[in-house]
Amino acid sequence: METYDDILEISGKFGRYQWRTYFFVCIALMQASMLTFSQVFIGATADFWCRGSKFETDACLSESLSVADCERLKKVAVCINHNFTFYEEEDELRGYVDTMQCQNDWVFDHTVHKSTFTEEWGLVCDNSAMPNILQSIYLAGLLFGCIVFGTMADRFGRSKTFKICLLCEVVFTLLSALSPNPIIFGIIRFCVGASVYGLTLVVFVTATEMVLPTTRVYVGVTVWGFFSLGFFILSVLGKFISSWRLFIVATAAPFLLMAPSIWYFEESPRWLITQRRFNDADRIIRRIAKTNGRTVPTDYILEIRESKEETSSVAFWDAIRNPVLRIYFLNLIFNWFVQSFVYYGLSLSTSNLGFNVFVAFCISGAVEMPAHAFSVVSMKYLGRRISTGGIMILGGLVCFATILSPPGFLRVTFAMIGKFAISASYDNVYILTAEIFPTPIRSRCVGTCSVAARVGGIVAPLILVLETVWASLPLVLFASSSVLAGLLVFFLPETKGRLMPDTIEDSLNLRKPLRSDNDNTEKM
């Protein structure tokens, strides 16, 4: 009994203690989804026009224009007033002279969105870029959270980092609902983003560390199903809550389910053992066994202590200086960048499906649910490399097919298949990364890869602007990068059925064939 996995066999593979922790992990990820995509509804830009526009007065009809023409032109000339004197069939706006900036405020169409900060703060026309800037600020917060909280989790522990992030997430989310202007809102949303990803990173790493290889994939992937569940909850909230401030408060409701985690979310014994805090690890392991109705031997910790005393501690830069791990690391950094780059690129494109915004958002989330299930099955039967690389290549090819397909049902179908593929491979690369790097630096490695992913998410909306150069250029970039990243996955080690590495040597040994005597009953 020399490893923590041996202890898990005795204290309970997946008992009541693991189920309780798993519950908190799932709620945390559902919450992360809701906070990340809430701006789709609270920052939406509805149709608007200048108050007092001549297109909304009887004078418009006097120019021999129909009611439909007046309504249409009213929403086209949104930032300027027109003194029109004639109407040209080829180009309506060119036919109007004496244009001037809108002197009054704007009138917004409340058919879909009853209240948004875009309307309240007048973020249209000259300020129309501000909602996108605010979303980028939030994504920058995610980037900051990757760096700071990934390091904190490896240095000070999973539990302390979890509780700090949870507290910050609650406080800053509620404060954002009180924001008086875009500047304050942006600063607070940055803090929300940092705490959201810090919490997401910690709970995912903890979820993979608390189980055996036979259940690691189930746990590591199914939790992302709750991330997708957040899409559906947001759609319902957006449909029935009219005030954007109340909408933010409603997204904070799941924190009530997270409250008990302050007492029940304990430190990862696996991390404590790598830090040589054996007494603390022993205390928590015995609590796990008691909660699961099991018992552990009295002297087991001495055996683990002796085995760990023979190994040296692992430092982040020691691992990166190793040429093999450095290649793995750079490979995974590129893969994470591409995963987020393609995921956000396709997700942002789905808003143009031609459906009701709430239905379109549900479709975007719904396609991810079977993707999570497929991820589990593919990794179980095909292994990590073949499933991850193969799915990414498939996603790239489907993006190419989208370019060649005509607008309509066929193009939407290919786009959803692409979203399905990238969602499944995103799950896979999370598991693969966690299984390659040793425990003492696992959070930092996953966090650093997440930094690359956040950069990919920030770049994706900018790439969509290239549609003005060539309509298919964004899809070409998404497709080619996905295929390239998929091919590079085959240069990573296969980790199916392997024990979680605790040292650099353990990580390097992943290159060696898996011996049958070290294998698990079910190779997950």
C-alpha positions in Angstrom: 0.0 0.0 0.0 2.4 2.6 -1.3 0.1 5.0 -3.2 -2.9 7.1 -2.6 -4.8 5.1 -5.2 -4.2 2.0 -3.0 -5.8 3.9 -0.1 -8.8 4.8 -2.2 -9.4 1.1 -2.9 -9.8 0.6 0.8 -11.4 3.8 2.0 -14.1 3.8 -0.7 -13.7 4.1 -4.5 -16.7 6.4 -4.9 -18.8 6.4 -1.7 -20.8 9.0 0.1 -17.8 11.3 0.6 -17.0 11.4 -3.1 -20.7 11.9 -4.0 -20.9 14.9 -1.7 -17.8 16.5 -3.2 -19.0 15.7 -6.7 -22.2 17.6 -5.9 -20.3 20.7 -5.1 -18.1 20.4 -8.2 -21.2 20.1 -10.4 -22.9 23.1 -8.9 -19.7 25.1 -9.2 -19.4 24.4 -12.9 -23.1 25.1 -13.6 -22.6 28.4 -11.9 -19.5 29.1 -14.0 -21.5 28.6 -17.2 -24.3 31.0 -16.0 -21.9 33.7 -15.0 -19.7 33.4 -18.2 -22.6 33.6 -20.7 -25.0 35.8 -18.8 -24.0 38.8 -20.9 -25.7 37.2 -23.9 -28.9 38.4 -22.3 -28.0 41.3 -20.0 -25.8 43.0 -22.6 -27.9 42.2 -25.7 -28.5 45.0 -28.2 -32.1 45.1 -29.4 -33.4 47.0 -32.4 -33.3 50.8 -31.6 -33.8 54.1 -33.3 -33.4 57.8 -32.5 -36.3 59.2 -30.5 -38.2 61.7 -32.6 -36.9 60.2 -35.9 -38.9 61.5 -38.9 -39.3 57.9 -39.9 -41.6 57.3 -36.9 -43.8 60.4 -37.6 -46.7 60.9 -39.9 -44.3 62.9 -42.1 -42.8 59.7 -43.2 -46.1 58.5 -44.7 -46.6 61.8 -46.4 -43.5 61.0 -48.6 -45.5 58.2 -50.2 -43.7 55.6 -48.1 -45.6 52.6 -46.8 -45.9 51.9 -43.0 -43.6 48.9 -43.6 -41.0 51.1 -45.2 -41.2 53.6 -42.4 -40.7 50.9 -39.8 -37.8 49.4 -41.7 -36.0 52.7 -42.3 -36.6 53.8 -38.7 -34.4 50.8 -37.6 -31.8 51.3 -40.3 -31.0 55.0 -39.6 -30.4 54.3 -35.9 -27.7 56.8 -35.1 -28.8 59.8 -37.1 -31.8 61.9 -37.9 -32.8 62.6 -41.5 -34.5 65.6 -43.1 -35.6 63.7 -46.2 -37.1 65.2 -49.2 -37.2 62.4 -51.7 -36.9 58.6 -51.9 -34.6 56.6 -54.2 -35.5 53.0 -54.9 -31.9 51.8 -55.2 -30.5 53.2 -52.0 -33.0 54.5 -49.5 -30.5 56.4 -47.3 -28.7 58.2 -50.1 -32.0 59.7 -51.0 -32.1 61.6 -47.7 -30.2 64.8 -47.0 -29.4 67.1 -44.1 -28.5 64.3 -41.7 -27.4 65.0 -38.2 -26.5 63.1 -35.1 -29.3 62.0 -32.9 -30.0 64.8 -30.4 -32.3 62.9 -28.1 -32.0 59.5 -26.6 -32.9 56.2 -28.3 -36.0 54.1 -28.3 -35.4 50.4 -27.9 -37.5 47.5 -29.2 -38.6 45.5 -26.1 -40.1 42.6 -28.0 -37.3 40.2 -26.9 -35.2 42.0 -24.3 -37.1 44.0 -21.8 -34.1 45.5 -20.0 -30.3 45.4 -20.7 -27.4 47.5 -19.5 -26.9 48.3 -23.2 -30.1 50.3 -23.1 -29.7 51.7 -19.6 -26.3 53.1 -20.3 -26.9 54.0 -24.0 -24.1 51.7 -25.3 -25.0 52.1 -29.0 -23.7 54.1 -32.0 -20.4 55.7 -30.9 -20.4 53.5 -27.8 -21.5 50.3 -29.5 -18.2 48.6 -29.0 -18.5 48.8 -25.2 -20.5 45.6 -24.6 -17.8 43.6 -26.5 -15.1 45.4 -24.5 -16.9 44.5 -21.3 -17.1 40.8 -22.4 -13.4 40.9 -23.2 -12.7 42.4 -19.8 -14.5 39.4 -18.2 -12.4 37.0 -20.4 -9.3 38.8 -19.2 -10.5 38.1 -15.7 -10.6 34.4 -16.5 -7.0 34.7 -17.8 -6.0 36.4 -14.5 -7.7 33.6 -12.5 -5.9 30.9 -14.4 -2.5 32.4 -13.5 -3.1 33.4 -9.9 -5.4 30.7 -8.6 -3.7 27.8 -10.4 -0.4 28.8 -8.6 -2.3 29.3 -5.3 -3.9 25.9 -5.5 -0.6 24.1 -5.9 1.2 26.2 -3.3 -1.4 26.7 -0.6 -3.8 23.8 -1.3 -7.1 23.1 -3.1 -9.4 23.8 -0.2 -8.2 27.3 0.8 -8.1 28.4 -2.8 -11.7 27.0 -3.3 -13.1 28.9 -0.4 -11.4 32.2 -1.4 -12.7 31.9 -4.9 -16.2 31.0 -3.8 -16.4 34.0 -1.4 -15.1 36.4 -4.1 -17.5 34.9 -6.7 -20.5 35.5 -4.4 -19.5 39.0 -3.4 -18.5 40.3 -6.8 -21.5 38.8 -8.6 -23.9 40.6 -6.3 -22.0 43.8 -6.5 -22.1 43.7 -10.3 -25.9 44.0 -10.1 -25.4 47.4 -8.4 -23.0 48.8 -10.9 -23.9 52.5 -11.7 -21.9 52.7 -14.9 -19.9 50.6 -17.5 -16.5 51.3 -15.9 -17.5 50.0 -12.5 -19.3 47.1 -14.1 -16.2 46.2 -16.1 -13.9 46.3 -13.0 -16.3 44.1 -11.0 -16.8 41.7 -13.9 -13.1 41.3 -14.2 -13.1 40.1 -10.5 -16.0 37.8 -11.2 -14.2 36.2 -14.1 -11.0 35.7 -12.1 -12.9 34.0 -9.2 -15.1 32.0 -11.6 -12.1 30.4 -13.4 -10.2 30.0 -10.1 -13.1 28.0 -8.7 -13.6 26.0 -11.9 -9.9 25.0 -12.0 -9.8 23.9 -8.4 -13.0 21.9 -8.5 -12.0 20.1 -11.7 -8.5 19.2 -10.4 -10.0 18.0 -7.1 -12.6 15.9 -8.9 -9.9 14.0 -10.8 -7.7 13.6 -7.8 -10.3 12.1 -5.5 -11.1 9.0 -7.7 -9.4 6.0 -9.2 -8.6 5.6 -12.9 -11.6 3.4 -13.4 -14.0 6.3 -12.6 -11.8 9.3 -13.4 -13.2 9.8 -16.9 -16.8 9.5 -15.7 -16.2 12.2 -13.1 -13.9 14.4 -15.1 -16.3 14.6 -18.1 -19.8 14.3 -16.6 -19.2 17.4 -14.5 -19.1 19.4 -17.7 -22.6 18.3 -18.4 -23.6 20.6 -15.6 -21.7 23.4 -17.3 -23.9 22.8 -20.3 -27.0 22.7 -18.0 -26.2 26.4 -17.3 -27.2 27.2 -20.9 -30.7 26.0 -20.3 -31.1 27.8 -16.9 -29.9 31.0 -18.5 -32.5 30.7 -21.3 -35.3 30.3 -18.8 -34.1 33.2 -16.7 -33.7 35.4 -19.7 -37.2 34.5 -20.8 -39.0 35.3 -17.6 -36.8 38.0 -15.8 -37.2 41.4 -17.4 -34.7 43.4 -15.3 -31.0 42.8 -16.1 -30.0 43.6 -12.5 -32.5 41.0 -11.1 -31.2 38.6 -13.8 -27.7 38.9 -12.2 -29.1 38.3 -8.8 -30.9 35.2 -10.0 -27.6 33.8 -11.4 -26.3 34.0 -7.9 -29.0 31.6 -6.5 -26.9 28.4 -6.9 -24.5 29.9 -4.3 -27.1 28.8 -1.7 -26.5 25.2 -2.7 -22.7 25.8 -2.4 -22.9 27.2 1.1 -22.3 23.8 2.9 -19.1 23.4 0.9 -17.4 25.9 3.3 -17.4 23.1 5.9 -17.5 20.0 3.7 -15.0 20.7 0.9 -11.8 19.5 2.4 -8.2 19.4 1.2 -7.1 16.9 -1.3 -5.3 14.1 0.5 -3.3 13.4 -2.7 -2.0 17.0 -2.6 -1.2 16.7 1.1 0.8 13.6 0.6 2.9 15.2 -2.2 3.6 18.1 0.3 4.6 15.5 2.9 1.9 16.6 5.3 1.2 13.0 6.2 -0.6 13.7 9.5 -3.1 16.0 7.8 -3.6 13.5 4.9 -4.1 10.7 7.4 -6.8 12.7 9.3 -8.8 13.4 6.1 -8.4 9.9 4.7 -9.8 8.4 7.9 -12.7 10.9 7.7 -13.3 9.7 4.1 -13.3 6.1 5.2 -15.7 6.8 8.1 -18.1 8.8 5.8 -18.0 5.9 3.3 -18.6 3.3 6.1 -15.1 1.8 5.6 -12.0 1.4 7.8 -8.3 1.7 6.9 -5.2 0.0 8.4 -3.6 1.7 11.3 -0.1 1.8 9.8 -0.9 2.5 6.2 0.4 6.1 6.4 3.9 4.9 7.4 4.1 2.8 4.2 3.2 5.9 2.1 5.6 8.1 4.1 8.5 5.6 3.4 7.7 5.5 -0.3 7.5 9.2 -0.6 10.7 9.9 1.4 12.5 8.1 -1.5 11.3 10.6 -4.0 12.2 14.3 -4.4 9.8 17.2 -4.5 8.6 18.5 -7.8 9.0 22.1 -8.8 7.2 23.6 -11.8 10.3 24.8 -13.6 12.1 21.5 -12.9 9.3 19.8 -14.9 9.4 22.4 -17.7 13.2 22.1 -18.0 12.7 18.4 -18.8 12.8 18.2 -22.6 10.1 15.5 -22.8 7.7 17.3 -20.5 8.4 20.6 -22.1 7.3 19.2 -25.5 4.1 17.8 -23.9 3.5 21.1 -22.3 3.9 23.2 -25.4 1.8 20.7 -27.4 -1.0 20.9 -24.8 -0.8 24.7 -24.6 -1.4 24.9 -28.4 -4.2 22.3 -28.1 -6.0 24.3 -25.3 -5.7 27.5 -27.4 -7.3 25.8 -30.4 -10.0 24.2 -28.3 -11.2 27.5 -26.9 -10.5 29.3 -30.2 -12.8 27.0 -32.1 -15.3 26.5 -29.3 -16.0 30.2 -28.8 -15.8 30.9 -32.5 -18.6 28.4 -33.2 -20.6 29.3 -30.1 -20.7 33.0 -31.1 -21.7 32.0 -34.6 -24.7 30.0 -33.4 -26.5 33.2 -32.5 -27.1 33.7 -36.2 -29.1 30.5 -36.8 -32.2 32.5 -37.6 -34.1 31.2 -34.5 -35.4 33.0 -31.4 -32.4 34.0 -29.3 -33.6 31.8 -26.4 -34.1 28.8 -28.6 -30.8 29.3 -30.3 -29.0 29.5 -27.0 -30.7 26.3 -25.8 -29.7 24.5 -29.1 -26.1 25.6 -28.5 -26.2 24.1 -25.0 -28.2 21.0 -26.0 -25.6 19.9 -28.6 -23.0 19.7 -25.8 -24.9 17.2 -23.7 -24.5 14.2 -26.0 -20.9 15.4 -26.7 -20.0 14.9 -23.0 -21.5 11.3 -23.1 -19.6 10.6 -26.3 -16.4 11.8 -24.7 -16.7 9.3 -22.0 -17.4 6.4 -24.4 -14.7 7.4 -26.8 -12.0 7.6 -24.1 -13.1 4.3 -22.6 -12.9 2.3 -25.8 -10.4 4.3 -27.9 -8.1 5.8 -25.3 -7.1 9.4 -24.8 -5.0 10.0 -27.9 -7.1 8.4 -30.6 -10.4 9.9 -29.2 -9.1 13.4 -28.7 -7.0 13.6 -31.9 -9.7 11.9 -34.0 -12.5 14.1 -32.7 -10.5 17.3 -33.4 -9.7 16.3 -36.9 -13.4 15.4 -37.4 -14.4 18.8 -36.1 -12.0 20.5 -38.5 -13.2 18.6 -41.5 -16.8 19.4 -40.6 -15.9 23.1 -40.5 -14.5 22.7 -44.0 -17.8 21.0 -45.0 -19.7 24.0 -43.6 -17.9 26.3 -45.9 -18.9 24.2 -49.0 -22.5 23.7 -47.9 -25.3 26.1 -49.0 -27.0 28.3 -46.4 -29.9 26.6 -44.6 -30.5 23.4 -42.8 -27.4 21.6 -44.1 -25.0 24.3 -43.0 -26.7 24.5 -39.6 -26.3 20.7 -39.3 -22.6 20.8 -40.1 -22.1 23.7 -37.7 -23.8 21.8 -34.9 -21.7 18.7 -35.6 -18.6 20.9 -35.4 -19.8 22.3 -32.0 -20.4 18.7 -30.9 -16.9 17.6 -31.9 -15.1 20.5 -30.2 -17.2 20.1 -27.0 -16.2 16.5 -26.8 -12.6 17.0 -27.5 -12.5 19.9 -24.9 -13.6 17.3 -22.3 -10.9 14.9 -23.4 -8.0 17.4 -23.3 -8.9 18.4 -19.8 -8.6 14.7 -18.7 -5.4 14.2 -20.7 -3.7 17.2 -19.3 -4.5 16.3 -15.7 -3.3 12.7 -16.2 0.1 13.7 -17.8 1.5 16.1 -15.2 2.5 15.2 -11.6 0.3 16.1 -8.6 2.5 18.9 -7.1 2.3 21.0 -10.2 -1.0 19.7 -11.8 -3.1 22.8 -11.0 -0.4 25.1 -12.3 0.0 23.1 -15.5 -3.7 22.9 -16.1 -4.0 26.6 -15.2 -1.2 27.6 -17.6 -2.9 25.6 -20.4 -6.1 27.4 -19.4 -4.3 30.7 -20.0 -3.7 29.7 -23.6 -7.4 28.7 -23.8 -8.5 32.1 -22.5 -6.3 33.8 -25.2 -8.0 31.6 -27.8 -11.4 32.7 -26.5 -10.4 36.4 -26.7 -9.0 36.0 -30.2 -12.1 34.1 -31.6 -14.5 37.1 -31.7 -11.8 39.2 -33.5 -11.4 36.4 -36.1 -15.1 36.6 -36.9 -14.6 40.2 -38.0 -12.5 38.8 -40.9 -15.8 37.8 -42.6 -15.7 41.3 -44.1 -12.5 40.2 -46.0 -13.8 36.8 -47.0 -17.0 35.3 -45.7 -15.5 31.8 -45.2 -12.1 33.0 -43.8 -13.0 32.5 -40.1 -14.2 28.9 -40.7 -11.0 28.2 -42.7 -8.9 29.3 -39.7 -11.1 27.3 -37.2 -11.0 24.2 -39.4 -7.3 24.2 -40.2 -6.2 24.9 -36.6 -8.5 22.1 -35.3 -7.0 19.5 -37.8 -3.4 20.6 -36.9 -4.1 20.4 -33.2 -5.7 17.0 -33.6 -2.6 15.6 -35.4 -0.3 16.9 -32.6 -2.3 15.0 -30.0 -0.8 11.8 -31.4 2.6 12.9 -30.1 1.3 12.8 -26.5 1.5 9.7 -24.3 -1.5 7.4 -23.8 -2.8 7.7 -20.2 -5.7 5.3 -20.3 -5.7 3.1 -17.2 -2.7 4.8 -15.7 -2.3 5.9 -12.1 -2.1 9.7 -11.6 1.6 10.6 -11.7 3.1 12.1 -8.5 6.6 12.7 -9.7 8.4 13.7 -12.9 9.6 10.1 -13.3 6.0 9.0 -13.1 5.1 11.4 -15.9 8.0 10.2 -18.0 7.0 6.6 -17.5 3.8 7.2 -19.3 5.7 6.7 -22.5 6.3 3.1 -21.6 3.8 0.4 -22.4 1.2 -0.3 -19.6 2.1 -3.6 -17.9 -0.8 -6.0 -17.2 0.0 -6.3 -13.5 -0.3 -2.6 -13.0 -3.5 -2.4 -15.0 -6.9 -1.8 -13.6 -9.9 -4.0 -14.0 -11.6 -1.5 -16.2 -9.3 0.7 -18.2 -10.7 4.1 -18.1 
